[in-house]
Amino acid sequence: MGGRANLREQLAHLVELAQRPNIEIRILPFVSGAHASHDGSFRIFAMPEPYPQVAYVDTSAGGIYVEAEGLERLTLKFDRIRTDSLDPAQSTDLISAVVDELG
């Protein structure tokens, strides 16, 4: 949406954000095939003691908070997606190449 100029600006902004120490951008390339979380997005929160680690899953019926076994499954999914993704430097390089191509 917004055309090439808008897309270029958005991708350039991602490259800038990737330089921040608290942001890691990873691209899951198409060659990886179907990824481990084809059923939707989720977030894993690690909080300081005494709070347990918890995950949040978006569903069409609303959000669900997950602990214990469900959290273990989501952690395995996350690890699999991370393994299949390009590392942060490769991801930033790819985004930068697309920005240049959109020039």
N, C-alpha and C positions, 0 to 999 in steps of 0.2 A: 504494500500500500504506500502511496506517496511517490512512487517512481524511483528511478536510479539514484537521484541526488539524495533523497530521503534515506534510502537503504545505505548508501555510502556513509552518510552522516551517522547513522545508528551503529554501523559496524566500526567506524572510527572511534566512536564513543566507547564501545566494548573494548577496543585495544587500549584506550586510556585507562579504563577501569581495571583492566587486567594487571596494570602496574602497581595497583594498591596491594599492600601486604595482606589485607584481610579478604581479598577476592581472588578466586581461582576459577578460570574459565577453561573448560575442556569440551572438545568437540567429539561427538560419537560419529565416526564416518559411516557412510552407507555400506562400505565393504564389511563392516562388523555384522551385518545382517540384523535380524530381529533382536532388539535389546531386551534385557532382563526385566524391564518394567513396562511392558507393552500395555498393561492395564491402567497406567496412569502415574501421576507424579506423587511424590511423598517427600517429607522432610524429617531428618533425624536430628534431635536436639540433645546435646550433651551438656548437662548442667552441673554446677558444683554440688558437693555433698551438702545437705543430706538428700537432695533430689535425685530420683532415678533418671536414667536415660529414657527418652520417650520419642515416639515417632508420630507424625501427623499425616493422615492420608485424606486427600480430597475425594469425595464421592458425589454422585448426583443427588444423594439424599442428605448430604451435609458432611462435615468433617468428622473424622474418627481419630481418637488418640490411642496409640498402640503401645503396649509394654510386653515384657516377657517373651514368649515364643514368637509372637507376631513381630516383635522388634528384631529378633534374631533373623527371621526370614528377610525382613527389609534391609538389614545390615548386609546380608549376603548378596542381595540384589544390588545394593549400592556398590559393594566391592567389585562385583562382576562388571557393572557399567563403567566404573573407574578403570578397571583393567583393560576393557575394550576400547576406551577413549584414547585420543591423542593426549600427550602430556601438555601441561600449560604452555610451554614454549612453542611446541608444534601447533597447538591450537591458535595461539596469537599470530604465529607466522602465516597460517592459513587464512585467518581473518584479514590480516594485513594485505595478503596477496589479492584477496577479493576486493578490498578497498581500492587497491591500485588498478585492478582490472575495471572497476566501475568508474575510475578516473574521470 
